């Protein structure tokens, strides 16, 4: 049984989120949450919330799900549209350039089935 959680429009660059996601992919959820708690990366808080949400979604699907057998099956970060975070920096000769603030869609899938 799989449960999915999505954290959309998160204010972190996908490149930085993927570092944390690669760290927890394939791990047991309890072990992944422990690792995230002691990781000094900004994305670790966001990924931990997404994993908590996926666990809650799994429990919502089936109340008898064994939480000790859940593991992070898939997790990835996609680029979100950054039109919501437009910033401008003054440049020489009266010009301005746009500052690109990265935004991500983070998806976490937890499962209790063994990887085949």
C-alpha positions as CSV (number, residue, x, y, z in Angstrom):
1,X,0.0,0.0,0.0
2,X,1.4,3.4,-1.0
3,X,0.7,6.8,0.3
4,X,1.7,10.1,-1.4
5,X,2.3,13.5,0.1
6,X,3.1,16.6,-1.9
7,X,4.6,19.8,-0.6
8,X,4.0,22.3,-3.4
9,X,5.4,25.8,-3.9
10,X,8.1,25.4,-1.2
11,X,10.5,28.3,-1.0
12,X,13.7,26.3,-1.6
13,X,15.6,25.6,-4.8
14,X,15.1,22.0,-6.2
15,X,18.9,21.5,-6.4
16,X,19.1,22.0,-2.6
17,X,16.1,19.9,-1.8
18,X,17.4,17.0,-3.9
19,X,20.5,16.7,-1.6
20,X,18.2,16.0,1.3
21,X,15.8,13.7,-0.6
22,X,18.7,11.6,-1.9
23,X,19.7,11.1,1.7
24,X,16.4,9.6,2.8
25,X,15.3,7.7,-0.3
26,X,14.9,4.0,0.4
27,X,15.1,4.3,4.2
28,X,12.6,3.3,6.9
29,X,10.5,6.3,7.8
30,X,11.6,6.3,11.4
31,X,15.2,6.2,10.4
32,X,14.6,8.9,7.8
33,X,12.9,11.3,10.2
34,X,15.7,10.8,12.8
35,X,18.3,11.6,10.1
36,X,16.4,14.7,9.0
37,X,16.1,15.9,12.6
38,X,19.9,16.1,12.9
39,X,20.6,17.4,9.4
40,X,21.6,21.0,9.1
41,X,20.0,21.8,5.8
42,X,17.0,24.1,5.2
43,X,15.2,21.4,3.2
44,X,15.3,18.9,6.0
45,X,12.4,20.6,7.8
46,X,10.3,20.6,4.6
47,X,11.1,17.0,3.8
48,X,10.3,15.9,7.3
49,X,6.9,17.5,7.2
50,X,6.2,15.8,3.8
51,X,7.2,12.4,5.3
52,X,4.9,13.0,8.3
53,X,2.1,13.9,5.9
54,X,2.7,10.8,3.9
55,X,2.6,8.7,7.1
56,X,-0.7,10.3,8.1
57,X,-2.1,9.6,4.6
58,X,-1.1,6.0,4.9
59,X,-2.8,5.8,8.2
60,X,-5.9,7.5,6.7
61,X,-6.0,4.9,3.9
62,X,-5.7,1.9,6.2
63,X,-5.8,2.2,10.0
64,X,-4.2,-1.2,10.4
65,X,-1.0,-0.2,8.5
66,X,2.2,-1.2,10.3
67,X,4.2,2.0,10.7
68,X,7.4,0.1,11.4
69,X,7.4,-1.4,7.9
70,X,6.9,1.8,6.1
71,X,9.8,3.1,4.0
72,X,10.4,6.0,1.7
73,X,9.8,4.4,-1.7
74,X,10.1,7.4,-4.0
75,X,10.9,11.1,-3.4
76,X,11.8,13.8,-5.8
77,X,11.8,17.6,-6.2
78,X,10.5,19.3,-9.3
79,X,10.9,23.0,-10.2
80,X,7.8,25.1,-9.4
81,X,6.9,28.3,-11.2
82,X,8.8,31.1,-9.6
83,X,6.6,33.9,-10.8
84,X,5.3,34.4,-7.3
85,X,8.7,35.4,-6.0
86,X,9.9,38.2,-8.3
87,X,12.7,40.3,-7.0
88,X,14.7,43.0,-8.7
89,X,18.3,44.2,-8.2
90,X,19.5,47.6,-9.4
91,X,22.3,47.5,-11.9
92,X,24.5,50.0,-13.6
93,X,23.2,52.8,-15.8
94,X,19.7,52.7,-14.4
95,X,18.9,49.1,-15.4
96,X,17.5,46.3,-13.3
97,X,17.9,42.5,-13.4
98,X,15.6,39.9,-12.0
99,X,16.6,37.8,-9.1
100,X,15.5,34.2,-9.5
101,X,14.2,32.7,-6.3
102,X,13.9,28.9,-6.6
103,X,10.7,27.2,-5.7
104,X,10.0,23.5,-5.6
105,X,7.3,20.9,-5.7
106,X,8.4,18.1,-3.3
107,X,6.8,14.7,-3.6
108,X,7.2,11.8,-1.1
109,X,5.8,8.3,-1.6
110,X,5.9,5.8,1.4
111,X,5.1,2.2,1.0
112,X,5.0,-1.0,3.1
113,X,5.7,-3.3,0.2
114,X,9.2,-4.5,-0.3
115,X,11.1,-3.1,-3.3
116,X,11.2,-5.6,-6.1
